[in-house]
């Protein structure tokens, strides 16, 4: 069981938090709109609490569940309030037509977030390869993650398993760019070869 | 049934050509070493033929099965001998430690190959997301592809199905960069979360 704080109250936060509660984790919900946070906490039940935006979150793991364009400013705003935390960056960084990424070559959303975070925080990229509306379905799903700190990745892996999902480590934080590149791929797949946004990317192991 | 020429005689050519023969396609093998081509043709049987490097290939579809660092020079060397052909670029373009790509932002191996090819040729990116040694296993596998010409993509899709694999269109050729980004991801996954190079990436559809 982990102690998790969510910054952001949108669809992804809702989907992951619902699984987190079901998996017996302690959940705190934080948003700029306290009423919305309280409403979501009531809906989730199981002792889900709410926190104050900008102050130290309760959770050891903080799921940064805001759009990428807000993520760096939010982390900068938090500043030392995120010291020592494991920050999960779930953002997709693709552009308006989902053919490219917003970040330049040689970096990624996750790496930009890491630059903005306290040096004692650990950023792990995860969940961006799973569509939020798929996360709420009852399906086996793979969650790819990347990060530089082994301990932080171990906590994130335990957390992902507690959600009933399969954690798959792809390496250091520099791999976040290629995880973020899966965003455009999934969008393209949904619009072309799959013809549905109900698809998920998974890993097939040999029989 | 399709008529397929392979330029290149390495592991990927071998794996795809073996499936192509089994799927009833007409197969031509082309390499700089005619003896090696003849040996592979004999091994494949089923009327597999050999062609002369640099001259017009027999196949309507040409699988460019050389390392990316050779691919653009080979296509330039062929020049108009590839006019009107559907060229399948199967290359991976990742760097020595498989954390980044050899091509700069805004392009991809496939797009560089398209620039070097005759304007009447159609480049389709495919197969780079499947490890060659996995292709020779008896497993259901997904093959992602990208390209700009609908007709060329339709032929490639039929060809992929003839191999007993599932074709999945991800969009235009600009998506090749993100398919190539799957190369580092798969390498990272094999080295970390999966712990085996016998993994394959697949798409899970809702039940």
Interface residues (C-beta under 8 A of the other chain):
Chain A: X99 X100 X104 X105 X106 X134 X137 X139 X140 X141 X144 X145 X146 X167 X168 X169 X170 X171 X172 X174 X175 X177 X178 X179 X181 X182 X184 X185 X188 X189 X191 X192 X193 X194 X196 X198 X199 X200 X201 X202 X203 X204 X205 X206 X207
Chain B: X99 X100 X104 X105 X106 X137 X139 X140 X141 X144 X145 X146 X167 X168 X169 X170 X171 X172 X174 X175 X177 X178 X179 X181 X182 X184 X185 X188 X189 X191 X192 X193 X194 X196 X198 X199 X200 X201 X202 X203 X204 X205 X206 X207
